[in-house]
Amino acid sequence: MAKISTLFDSKRGLGKNVSGSLTSKEAIVAAGLDFQVEKRANYFKKTVGSTEVMEKGLKFQSVRTDTQDSLGVVGPIWQPHQNRQAFADMDEIVGRKEAIYETAGSLAGGARIWLLAKVKGLITLRGDDTVEKYLLLSNSHDGSTAIKLATTTIRPVCGNTLNLAIKEAESMGEVFSVRHTKNAQKKINKAMDFLGIAQKQFADFGELAERLTQVKVNTKKFDDFLDNMGFDVEAEGGKAMGIVDGLKNAFTSSPGSNLASAKGTAWGVLNAVTFYADHERATAMRKDSGFTSEAEARLNSSWFGSGDALKRKALKIVTETFAN
């Protein structure tokens, strides 16, 4: 089955194929993300007597040194973590051929960058339905988030993405290492520990997905699911009605909805929400967001914002409603 355009493909300008890269350094260079970031003090004009002077403020700017563009306002204790530094530990997994670098890109002019590494193996469901396994690394230069590494699944037939929650990763700080150790063996052990956690997460999700493919969902059950999601048409009017209509259409007509695994099943319900969030949901672009296109704003929402929250909520409700 052909793989359709995903959220981050080159046609949308949201990433570059870096699958030939053997290290994160090579991937970053290939994707045009090999820039440095500096923290620079803000200054403001102040009149002292009859003289106007420049005085240092309490806030700072995060600045790309190659373009001199400001990426955001940061506080006094914030320090930049360069892209190579942030992603270097992932090389331990890729170097052992447990994953390959595939796509990398940036949002809002480099305020946030990301790197996808495809993990070996597939989640295979009944019929002709597969789910690919990825590690998603992200790093921000605007003070919005820490360096993060999360498990992400992608359903090739429709390009749906779903970030999986890993409690163990949260206890590890959601990163490999911000303070890089000189002890190589410790770095290897930490990378392998995280890969073990990730593989368990993928296995658990695969088992859940397979159970969902066995649960039949009729119109009444799907309407009950939408009620549990909290879309109040009476209170919210046209906005909620538009979402409900979009989800109903995705449940019956989105790519992959006709497969045996998804047609009229709880797996199809989950994928209706993920497809809607990733590809159909209206995404507002604030003037101060720094995004250059709606596609950028949508990707940010789907991985890091309200779209991700919507998909996580759907996963929780689908699991509680149909898989227990």
C-alpha positions as CSV (number, residue, x, y, z in Angstrom):
1,M,0.0,0.0,0.0
2,A,1.4,3.4,-0.9
3,K,2.6,5.7,1.8
4,I,0.8,9.1,1.5
5,S,2.4,12.4,2.5
6,T,2.9,12.7,6.2
7,L,3.0,15.8,8.4
8,F,6.7,16.3,8.0
9,D,7.4,15.4,4.4
10,S,9.6,17.6,2.1
11,K,6.6,18.5,-0.1
12,R,5.3,20.6,2.8
13,G,8.7,22.0,3.5
14,L,8.6,20.5,7.0
15,G,11.6,18.3,7.0
16,K,14.4,16.8,5.0
17,N,15.2,13.2,4.3
18,V,18.4,12.4,6.2
19,S,18.2,8.6,5.9
20,G,21.7,8.4,4.6
21,S,23.2,9.9,7.8
22,L,25.1,7.6,10.2
23,T,25.3,10.2,13.0
24,S,23.2,12.9,14.4
25,K,25.9,15.4,13.3
26,E,25.5,14.3,9.7
27,A,21.7,14.4,9.9
28,I,21.7,17.9,11.3
29,V,24.1,19.2,8.6
30,A,22.0,17.5,5.9
31,A,18.8,19.1,7.2
32,G,20.4,22.6,7.4
33,L,20.2,22.6,11.2
34,D,23.9,23.0,11.9
35,F,23.6,26.5,13.5
36,Q,24.7,27.8,16.8
37,V,22.6,29.7,19.4
38,E,23.8,32.4,21.7
39,K,22.2,34.0,24.7
40,R,22.4,37.8,24.5
41,A,21.4,40.4,27.0
42,N,18.5,42.8,26.2
43,Y,19.3,46.4,26.6
44,F,16.9,49.4,26.9
45,K,17.3,53.2,26.8
46,K,17.4,55.0,30.1
47,T,17.8,58.7,30.8
48,V,20.2,59.6,33.6
49,G,20.1,63.3,34.2
50,S,20.4,64.8,30.7
51,T,22.2,61.7,29.2
52,E,20.6,58.8,27.5
53,V,22.3,55.5,28.3
54,M,21.8,51.9,27.5
55,E,21.1,49.6,30.4
56,K,21.0,45.8,30.6
57,G,17.5,44.4,31.2
58,L,16.5,41.3,33.2
59,K,15.6,39.3,30.1
60,F,17.7,37.8,27.4
61,Q,17.4,36.9,23.7
62,S,18.2,33.5,22.2
63,V,19.9,34.4,18.9
64,R,20.9,32.3,15.9
65,T,24.4,33.3,15.1
66,D,24.2,32.5,11.4
67,T,21.2,34.7,10.7
68,Q,21.2,37.0,13.8
69,D,17.5,36.2,14.2
70,S,16.0,36.2,17.6
71,L,14.4,32.8,18.5
72,G,12.8,34.0,21.7
73,V,13.0,35.8,25.0
74,V,14.6,33.7,27.8
75,G,15.3,34.1,31.5
76,P,18.6,34.7,33.2
77,I,19.2,31.0,34.2
78,W,18.4,29.6,30.7
79,Q,21.4,28.3,28.8
80,P,21.4,27.0,25.2
81,H,22.0,23.4,24.3
82,Q,23.3,23.3,20.8
83,N,21.7,20.9,18.4
84,R,24.7,18.6,18.1
85,Q,25.0,18.4,21.8
86,A,21.3,17.8,22.3
87,F,21.1,14.9,19.9
88,A,24.5,13.2,20.2
89,D,23.5,10.5,22.6
90,M,21.0,9.1,20.0
91,D,24.1,8.0,18.0
92,E,24.6,5.1,20.5
93,I,21.3,3.6,19.3
94,V,21.8,4.3,15.6
95,G,25.4,3.1,15.7
96,R,24.2,-0.3,16.9
97,K,21.7,-0.4,14.0
98,E,18.7,-0.4,16.3
99,A,17.3,2.6,14.4
100,I,18.1,4.8,11.5
101,Y,17.9,8.6,11.1
102,E,15.1,9.4,8.7
103,T,13.8,13.0,8.8
104,A,14.8,16.2,10.5
105,G,13.4,19.8,10.4
106,S,12.8,23.0,12.3
107,L,9.8,25.1,13.3
108,A,9.5,28.9,13.7
109,G,12.8,29.7,12.1
110,G,14.8,27.3,14.3
111,A,13.1,28.0,17.6
112,R,12.4,24.3,17.8
113,I,14.1,21.5,15.9
114,W,13.3,17.8,15.7
115,L,14.8,14.6,14.5
116,L,13.0,11.4,13.7
117,A,14.8,8.0,14.0
118,K,13.0,5.0,12.7
119,V,13.2,2.0,15.0
120,K,13.6,-1.5,13.6
121,G,10.5,-3.6,13.1
122,L,6.8,-2.9,12.5
123,I,3.6,-3.3,14.5
124,T,1.5,-5.5,12.2
125,L,-2.2,-5.7,12.6
126,R,-4.8,-7.9,10.9
127,G,-5.4,-7.2,7.3
128,D,-2.9,-5.0,5.5
129,D,-2.4,-2.5,8.3
130,T,1.0,-1.6,9.8
131,V,2.3,0.9,12.2
132,E,5.9,2.2,12.1
133,K,8.0,2.9,15.3
134,Y,10.0,6.1,15.8
135,L,11.9,8.0,18.3
136,L,11.2,11.7,18.2
137,L,13.9,14.0,19.5
138,S,13.1,17.7,19.9
139,N,15.1,20.7,21.2
140,S,13.9,24.2,21.7
141,H,15.9,27.5,21.6
142,D,13.1,29.8,22.8
143,G,12.9,28.5,26.4
144,S,9.5,26.7,25.7
145,T,10.6,23.1,26.4
146,A,13.5,21.0,27.5
147,I,15.4,18.6,25.2
148,K,13.0,15.6,24.8
149,L,13.0,12.2,23.4
150,A,9.7,10.4,23.0
151,T,8.2,7.3,21.3
152,T,6.0,8.1,18.3
153,T,4.1,5.8,16.0
154,I,3.2,6.5,12.4
155,R,0.5,4.7,10.4
156,P,1.9,4.8,6.8
157,V,-1.5,4.3,5.1
158,C,-2.6,7.7,6.3
159,G,0.4,9.4,7.9
160,N,-1.3,9.5,11.3
161,T,1.1,10.2,14.2
162,L,0.7,9.3,17.9
163,N,3.1,10.2,20.6
164,L,3.1,7.6,23.3
165,A,3.4,8.5,27.0
166,I,6.4,6.9,28.8
167,K,6.3,7.3,32.5
168,E,9.7,5.8,32.9
169,A,11.1,8.4,30.5
170,E,9.5,11.2,32.5
171,S,11.3,9.9,35.6
172,M,14.5,10.1,33.6
173,G,13.9,13.7,32.7
174,E,12.6,12.8,29.2
175,V,16.1,13.2,27.9
176,F,19.2,11.1,27.4
177,S,21.6,13.6,28.9
178,V,21.6,17.3,29.1
179,R,24.8,17.2,31.2
180,H,26.9,15.0,29.0
181,T,29.1,12.5,30.8
182,K,32.7,11.7,29.8
183,N,32.0,8.1,30.7
184,A,31.1,6.5,27.3
185,Q,29.9,3.3,28.9
186,K,27.3,5.1,31.0
187,K,26.1,6.9,27.9
188,I,25.7,3.6,26.1
189,N,23.9,2.0,29.1
190,K,21.5,5.0,29.3
191,A,20.7,4.9,25.6
192,M,20.1,1.1,25.7
193,D,18.0,1.5,28.8
194,F,15.8,4.0,27.0
195,L,15.6,1.8,23.9
196,G,14.4,-1.0,26.2
197,I,11.7,1.2,27.6
198,A,10.7,2.4,24.2
199,Q,10.4,-1.2,22.8
200,K,8.2,-2.2,25.7
201,Q,6.0,0.9,25.0
202,F,5.7,-0.1,21.3
203,A,4.9,-3.7,22.3
204,D,2.2,-2.6,24.7
205,F,0.7,-0.3,22.1
206,G,0.8,-3.1,19.5
207,E,-1.1,-5.4,21.8
208,L,-3.7,-2.6,22.5
209,A,-4.1,-1.8,18.8
210,E,-4.7,-5.5,18.0
211,R,-7.4,-5.6,20.7
212,L,-9.0,-2.5,19.3
213,T,-9.2,-4.1,15.9
214,Q,-11.4,-6.8,17.4
215,V,-14.0,-4.5,19.0
216,K,-16.9,-3.6,16.7
217,V,-18.2,0.0,16.9
218,N,-21.5,1.0,15.5
219,T,-23.0,4.5,15.0
220,K,-24.4,4.6,18.6
221,K,-21.1,3.6,20.1
222,F,-19.2,6.1,18.1
223,D,-21.7,8.9,19.1
224,D,-21.1,7.8,22.8
225,F,-17.4,8.1,22.2
226,L,-17.8,11.6,20.9
227,D,-19.9,12.6,23.9
228,N,-17.1,11.2,26.2
229,M,-14.6,13.4,24.3
230,G,-16.6,16.4,25.4
231,F,-17.8,17.9,22.2
232,D,-20.9,19.8,23.3
233,V,-22.7,20.8,20.1
234,E,-25.5,22.5,22.1
235,A,-23.2,24.7,24.1
236,E,-20.5,25.3,21.5
237,G,-22.7,25.4,18.4
238,G,-21.1,25.4,15.0
239,K,-17.5,24.9,16.2
240,A,-18.2,21.7,17.9
241,M,-20.5,20.5,15.1
242,G,-17.7,21.0,12.6
243,I,-15.4,18.9,14.8
244,V,-18.0,16.2,15.2
245,D,-18.7,16.1,11.4
246,G,-15.0,16.0,10.7
247,L,-14.5,13.0,13.0
248,K,-17.5,11.1,11.6
249,N,-16.2,11.6,8.1
250,A,-12.7,10.5,9.1
251,F,-14.2,7.4,10.7
252,T,-15.8,6.3,7.5
253,S,-13.8,7.9,4.7
254,S,-10.2,8.7,5.8
255,P,-7.3,6.8,4.2
256,G,-7.2,3.3,5.7
257,S,-10.7,3.5,7.2
258,N,-11.8,0.7,4.8
259,L,-9.2,-1.8,6.0
260,A,-10.5,-4.8,8.0
261,S,-8.5,-3.6,11.0
262,A,-10.3,-0.2,11.1
263,K,-13.7,-0.4,9.4
264,G,-16.3,-0.2,12.1
265,T,-13.8,-0.9,14.9
266,A,-12.3,0.8,17.9
267,W,-9.0,1.0,16.1
268,G,-10.8,2.9,13.4
269,V,-12.2,5.3,16.1
270,L,-8.7,6.1,17.4
271,N,-7.4,6.6,13.8
272,A,-10.3,8.9,13.0
273,V,-9.2,11.3,15.7
274,T,-5.5,11.1,14.8
275,F,-6.2,11.7,11.2
276,Y,-8.5,14.6,12.0
277,A,-5.9,16.1,14.3
278,D,-3.0,15.7,12.0
279,H,-4.6,16.5,8.6
280,E,-8.0,18.2,8.9
281,R,-8.2,20.2,12.1
282,A,-8.1,24.0,11.8
283,T,-4.9,25.4,13.3
284,A,-4.8,29.0,14.4
285,M,-1.6,30.9,13.6
286,R,-0.9,33.7,16.2
287,K,1.0,36.6,14.8
288,D,3.7,36.2,17.4
289,S,4.1,32.4,16.9
290,G,7.0,32.6,14.5
291,F,5.5,29.9,12.3
292,T,5.9,30.5,8.5
293,S,2.9,28.4,7.4
294,E,-0.3,26.7,8.6
295,A,1.5,23.4,8.0
296,E,4.2,24.4,10.5
297,A,1.6,25.3,13.1
298,R,-0.3,22.1,12.5
299,L,2.9,20.0,13.0
300,N,3.7,21.8,16.2
301,S,0.2,21.3,17.4
302,S,0.2,17.6,16.5
303,W,3.4,16.8,18.2
304,F,3.7,19.3,21.0
305,G,0.4,21.2,21.5
306,S,-3.3,20.9,21.4
307,G,-3.5,18.4,18.6
308,D,-1.2,16.1,20.6
309,A,-3.5,16.6,23.7
310,L,-6.6,15.7,21.6
311,K,-5.0,12.5,20.4
312,R,-3.8,11.5,23.9
313,K,-7.3,12.1,25.3
314,A,-8.8,9.9,22.5
315,L,-6.3,7.2,23.3
316,K,-7.3,7.3,26.9
317,I,-11.0,7.2,26.3
318,V,-10.8,4.5,23.6
319,T,-8.7,2.4,25.9
320,E,-11.1,2.8,28.8
321,T,-14.2,2.4,26.7
322,F,-13.3,-0.4,24.3
323,A,-10.2,-2.2,25.5
324,N,-11.1,-3.1,29.1
